[in-house]
Amino acid sequence: MSDRWGAHLARDTVALRGAESDVNPRAAADDSLDFGPFDDWIGFRLRIAQIASFQSFARHAQSVGLSPGRFAALALIDRNPGISQTALARAIGSDKSTLTPVLDNLVKRGLISRVRTRSDRRLYELSLTDAGRKVMRAMQECAQRHESELDAIVGPRERAQFVRTLRKISTALGL
């Protein structure tokens, strides 16, 4: 790699990191930008698609007042009552120190309960409250609208293969 290309790549990477929150998934790609090898890199395209999808879902969920990340935590707690913080962190690909403020917020909002286990007082069991179940229903409606939007983009014939490929990637890379 030449020094010129390396500097160009580093500059673009920094610019992309700074602009991630500004990505507009509805806008057409700016053909004047030269992404270099990024343009055909699977990892780069996955990240850009994830940002666009995340922002689209956040728009759908705005009326409920819950972020996509908090929804993921609520959904896993809903499907796995009594799940430990450690198991939840592992399931969403986060560390406990990052997850703790999220859980603190959900407890403060009255959406989950966090109770120490009887067998090991160092561990907590997480469960949804009635208010948490109500928010889950509203978020599931938002998620369904978002999924319909993605289905329209991917297409019904390619959906199953696309999901299999995404699972294959995440499994092979250790999540």
C-alpha positions as CSV (number, residue, x, y, z in Angstrom):
1,M,0.0,0.0,0.0
2,S,1.5,3.4,-1.0
3,D,1.8,6.1,1.6
4,R,-0.6,8.2,-0.5
5,W,-3.2,5.5,-0.6
6,G,-2.7,4.8,3.1
7,A,-3.2,8.4,4.0
8,H,-6.3,8.6,1.8
9,L,-7.7,5.5,3.4
10,A,-7.0,6.8,6.9
11,R,-8.6,10.1,6.1
12,D,-11.7,8.5,4.6
13,T,-12.0,6.1,7.6
14,V,-11.9,9.0,10.0
15,A,-14.4,11.0,7.9
16,L,-16.8,8.0,7.7
17,R,-16.6,7.4,11.5
18,G,-17.5,11.0,12.1
19,A,-20.3,10.9,9.6
20,E,-21.9,7.7,10.6
21,S,-24.6,9.4,12.6
22,D,-25.3,11.6,9.6
23,V,-25.9,8.8,7.1
24,N,-29.2,9.3,5.4
25,P,-30.5,5.9,4.3
26,R,-33.1,7.4,2.0
27,A,-30.6,9.4,0.0
28,A,-29.0,7.9,-3.0
29,A,-25.3,7.2,-2.7
30,D,-23.2,10.2,-3.7
31,D,-21.5,8.9,-6.9
32,S,-18.8,11.6,-6.6
33,L,-17.3,10.0,-3.5
34,D,-14.5,7.6,-4.1
35,F,-14.7,4.9,-1.4
36,G,-11.8,3.1,-2.9
37,P,-11.7,-0.6,-2.0
38,F,-14.4,0.0,0.7
39,D,-17.0,0.2,-2.0
40,D,-16.8,-3.5,-2.6
41,W,-15.9,-4.7,0.9
42,I,-18.6,-6.8,2.6
43,G,-17.8,-5.5,6.0
44,F,-18.1,-1.9,5.0
45,R,-21.4,-2.5,3.2
46,L,-22.8,-4.4,6.2
47,R,-21.9,-1.5,8.4
48,I,-23.5,1.1,6.1
49,A,-26.6,-1.0,5.8
50,Q,-26.7,-1.5,9.6
51,I,-26.5,2.3,10.1
52,A,-29.3,2.9,7.6
53,S,-31.5,0.2,9.1
54,F,-30.8,1.4,12.7
55,Q,-31.8,5.0,11.8
56,S,-34.9,3.8,9.9
57,F,-36.0,1.8,12.8
58,A,-35.3,4.7,15.2
59,R,-37.6,6.8,13.1
60,H,-40.4,4.2,13.4
61,A,-39.8,3.9,17.1
62,Q,-39.6,7.7,17.8
63,S,-43.2,7.9,19.0
64,V,-42.7,5.2,21.6
65,G,-39.5,6.9,22.9
66,L,-37.3,3.8,23.0
67,S,-34.1,3.4,21.1
68,P,-33.4,0.3,19.0
69,G,-30.7,-0.8,21.4
70,R,-33.0,-0.7,24.4
71,F,-35.7,-2.5,22.4
72,A,-33.2,-5.3,21.7
73,A,-32.5,-5.6,25.4
74,L,-36.3,-5.5,26.2
75,A,-37.0,-8.1,23.5
76,L,-34.4,-10.6,24.9
77,I,-35.6,-10.1,28.4
78,D,-39.2,-10.6,27.3
79,R,-38.3,-13.9,25.5
80,N,-36.0,-15.0,28.4
81,P,-37.5,-14.0,31.7
82,G,-34.9,-14.2,34.5
83,I,-32.0,-13.8,32.1
84,S,-28.8,-12.7,33.8
85,Q,-27.0,-9.4,32.8
86,T,-24.0,-11.5,31.7
87,A,-26.1,-13.6,29.4
88,L,-27.9,-10.6,28.0
89,A,-24.7,-8.7,27.4
90,R,-23.3,-11.7,25.5
91,A,-26.5,-12.1,23.5
92,I,-26.4,-8.5,22.2
93,G,-22.7,-8.4,21.7
94,S,-22.0,-5.9,24.5
95,D,-19.9,-5.9,27.6
96,K,-21.5,-5.6,31.1
97,S,-20.1,-2.2,31.7
98,T,-21.8,-0.8,28.5
99,L,-25.1,-2.7,29.3
100,T,-25.4,-1.6,32.9
101,P,-26.4,2.1,32.1
102,V,-28.9,0.8,29.6
103,L,-30.4,-1.5,32.3
104,D,-30.3,1.3,34.9
105,N,-32.3,3.4,32.5
106,L,-34.9,0.7,31.8
107,V,-35.3,0.1,35.6
108,K,-35.6,3.8,36.2
109,R,-38.3,4.0,33.6
110,G,-40.2,1.1,35.2
111,L,-39.8,-1.2,32.2
112,I,-37.8,-4.0,33.8
113,S,-37.1,-5.4,37.2
114,R,-33.6,-6.4,38.3
115,V,-33.6,-8.8,41.2
116,R,-30.6,-10.6,42.8
117,T,-30.6,-14.3,42.4
118,R,-31.1,-16.5,45.4
119,S,-28.4,-18.9,44.5
120,D,-25.7,-16.2,43.8
121,R,-26.2,-12.8,45.2
122,R,-23.7,-11.3,42.7
123,L,-26.1,-12.0,39.8
124,Y,-29.3,-10.3,38.8
125,E,-32.3,-11.8,37.1
126,L,-34.0,-9.5,34.6
127,S,-37.7,-9.4,33.8
128,L,-40.2,-7.1,32.1
129,T,-42.7,-5.2,34.2
130,D,-46.3,-4.6,33.0
131,A,-45.2,-1.2,31.7
132,G,-42.3,-3.0,29.9
133,R,-44.7,-5.4,28.2
134,K,-46.9,-2.5,27.0
135,V,-43.8,-0.8,25.5
136,M,-42.7,-4.1,24.0
137,R,-46.1,-4.4,22.2
138,A,-45.7,-0.9,20.8
139,M,-42.1,-1.5,19.7
140,Q,-43.1,-4.8,18.1
141,E,-45.5,-2.8,15.9
142,C,-42.7,-0.4,15.0
143,A,-40.4,-3.3,14.3
144,Q,-43.0,-4.9,12.0
145,R,-43.4,-1.7,10.0
146,H,-39.6,-1.6,9.7
147,E,-39.3,-5.2,8.7
148,S,-42.0,-4.6,6.0
149,E,-39.9,-1.8,4.7
150,L,-36.8,-4.0,4.6
151,D,-38.8,-6.8,2.9
152,A,-39.8,-4.4,0.2
153,I,-36.1,-3.6,-0.4
154,V,-34.7,-7.1,-0.2
155,G,-37.6,-8.8,-1.9
156,P,-39.6,-11.9,-0.7
157,R,-37.6,-14.3,-2.9
158,E,-34.2,-13.2,-1.6
159,R,-35.2,-12.7,2.1
160,A,-34.5,-16.2,3.3
161,Q,-31.2,-16.5,1.6
162,F,-30.2,-13.0,2.8
163,V,-31.0,-13.9,6.4
164,R,-29.1,-17.2,6.1
165,T,-26.1,-15.3,4.8
166,L,-26.2,-12.8,7.7
167,R,-26.5,-15.6,10.2
168,K,-23.6,-17.4,8.5
169,I,-21.4,-14.3,8.8
170,S,-22.3,-13.6,12.5
171,T,-21.8,-17.3,13.5
172,A,-18.5,-17.7,11.7
173,L,-17.1,-14.5,13.2
174,G,-18.1,-15.4,16.7
175,L,-21.3,-13.7,17.7
